C-alpha cells in the first residue's frame, strides 16, 4: 500500500493513519515505559481493541501516522493536536516538535480551527516542554488525576489560539 505523504520535513513525514498502524500503536500501549503517560496505562490492550480505537481515529479525519524520514518507519501518531512518539529511540531528538509544527498547520490552515488543545500528565516533562515550545499555553490543571503506585500526577491542559498561531507565523516569516 502506497503512503501519500501529507507533510514532509527534515526528520519526519506525516501521512493518513491506517489500520496497518494499529500494530505499532498496540505495541506502544503495552510498553510500560511509553504507556506510563496514558490515563489508561493499567490496561493491557489487545490488537483488536487498538484496531477499534484506530478506526475511530481514522473516522475523525484528524489522525496522522508519524514516520521517520530516514528509516521510513512509523514512530508515532497524532489525533487532533495531540501527538505521541511511541518509539523510544526517537525521544528527545526533535521529531515530536517537527511533527507538531505540521499538526498546527493542519489544525489552523486546513481545518480552520480557532483553538487547538492538548494535554499531558505532569510527569511527562518532555511532552509539556514540546507543547510549550510549540506555543501552547497552560489553561487548566486537573490535580492528581493520575495515580501510579504512590505517585499522583496532575493532568495539564494547554491550548493555542489561531490568532496566536498566526502571530507566531508572521514573526517566523519576518512579516510585521
C-alpha positions in Angstrom: 0.0 0.0 0.0 1.4 3.4 -1.0 1.6 6.1 1.7 0.6 9.5 0.5 2.8 12.0 2.4 0.8 15.0 3.5 3.6 16.8 5.2 7.4 16.2 4.7 10.1 17.7 6.9 13.7 17.1 7.6 13.1 14.4 10.3 9.5 13.2 9.8 6.7 12.9 7.4 3.0 12.7 8.2 0.5 10.5 6.4 -3.0 9.4 7.0 -3.4 6.9 9.8 -4.4 3.5 8.6 -5.4 0.2 10.1 -1.9 -1.1 9.3 -0.6 1.3 12.0 -2.6 -0.4 14.8 0.1 -3.0 15.5 2.7 -0.3 16.3 0.2 1.6 18.4 -0.7 -1.6 20.3 3.0 -2.2 21.0 3.3 1.3 22.5 0.2 0.9 24.6 1.6 -2.3 26.1 5.1 -0.9 26.7 5.1 0.3 30.3 7.8 2.9 29.6 5.6 4.5 27.0 2.2 3.8 28.5 3.1 5.4 31.8 2.0 8.7 30.2 -1.5 7.4 29.3 -4.6 7.7 31.5 -5.4 4.0 30.8 -1.8 2.8 31.4 -3.0 0.0 33.6 -4.9 -1.7 30.8 -3.3 -4.3 28.6 -4.6 -3.5 25.1 -5.2 -6.3 22.5 -4.6 -5.6 18.9 -8.4 -5.8 18.4 -9.0 -3.1 21.0 -6.4 -0.9 19.4 -7.8 -1.5 16.0 -11.2 -0.3 17.2 -9.6 2.8 18.6 -7.6 3.4 15.4 -10.8 3.0 13.4 -12.4 5.8 15.5 -9.3 8.0 15.0 -9.5 7.4 11.2 -13.2 8.3 11.1 -12.4 11.6 12.8 -10.3 12.6 9.7 -7.9 14.2 12.2 -5.3 11.5 12.7 -1.9 11.1 11.2 0.8 8.5 11.4 4.3 10.0 12.0 7.1 8.4 10.2 10.9 8.8 10.4 12.0 10.2 7.1 15.3 8.3 7.1 14.2 4.8 8.1 10.6 5.1 6.7 9.2 3.5 9.8 6.3 4.6 11.9 7.5 6.3 15.1 4.3 7.9 16.4 0.8 9.1 15.7 -1.4 12.1 16.3 -5.1 12.7 16.9 -6.3 16.3 16.8 -3.4 18.4 18.0 -2.1 15.7 20.4 0.9 13.7 19.3 2.5 10.5 20.6 6.1 9.5 19.7 5.9 5.8 20.7 9.3 4.7 19.5 11.6 5.5 22.4 14.7 5.7 20.1 13.2 8.9 18.8 12.5 10.7 22.1 14.5 13.9 22.7 15.6 14.2 19.1 13.2 16.9 17.7 10.9 14.6 15.8 8.0 15.5 18.0 8.4 19.2 17.6 8.6 19.0 13.8 5.5 16.8 13.7 3.7 19.2 16.0 4.5 22.1 13.6 2.8 20.1 10.8 -0.2 19.3 13.0 -0.6 23.0 13.9 -0.6 23.8 10.2 -3.2 21.2 9.6 -5.4 22.5 12.5 -5.3 26.1 11.6 -4.8 26.2 7.8 -6.7 23.1 6.7 -9.3 22.5 9.4 -9.7 26.2 10.2 -9.8 25.7 13.9 -9.9 28.7 16.3 -8.3 26.7 19.1 -6.1 23.6 19.4 -6.0 21.8 22.7 -3.5 19.2 24.1 -3.0 17.6 27.5 -0.2 15.7 29.3 0.4 14.5 32.8 2.8 16.4 35.0 5.5 13.7 34.9 5.6 13.8 31.1 8.1 16.7 31.1 9.1 16.0 27.5 5.6 16.4 26.2 4.9 19.5 28.2 8.1 21.1 27.1 7.4 20.4 23.4 3.9 21.8 23.7 5.2 24.9 25.4 8.0 25.3 22.8 5.3 25.0 20.1 3.4 27.9 21.6 0.7 26.1 23.7 -0.2 27.8 26.9 -1.3 26.1 30.1 -5.1 26.6 30.6 -6.1 24.3 33.4 -4.9 21.6 35.7 -6.8 18.6 37.0 -5.0 17.9 40.2 -3.8 14.4 41.0 -5.8 13.0 38.0 -3.4 10.0 37.6 -2.3 7.7 40.4 0.5 5.4 39.7 1.5 3.4 42.8 2.2 6.0 45.4 2.7 8.8 42.9 0.0 11.2 42.0 0.2 13.3 38.8 -1.7 16.4 37.6 -3.3 16.5 34.2 -2.1 19.7 32.5 -4.3 21.1 29.7 -2.9 23.6 27.2 -4.2 25.4 24.2 -3.2 27.5 21.3 -5.5 30.1 19.6 -5.5 30.6 15.9 -4.6 34.3 16.5 -1.5 33.2 18.4 -0.6 30.8 15.7 -0.9 33.4 13.0 1.1 36.0 15.0 3.9 33.5 15.5 3.8 32.6 11.8 4.2 36.3 10.9 7.2 36.6 13.2 8.7 33.3 11.8 8.2 34.6 8.2 9.7 38.0 9.1 6.4 39.8 8.4 5.3 42.6 10.8 
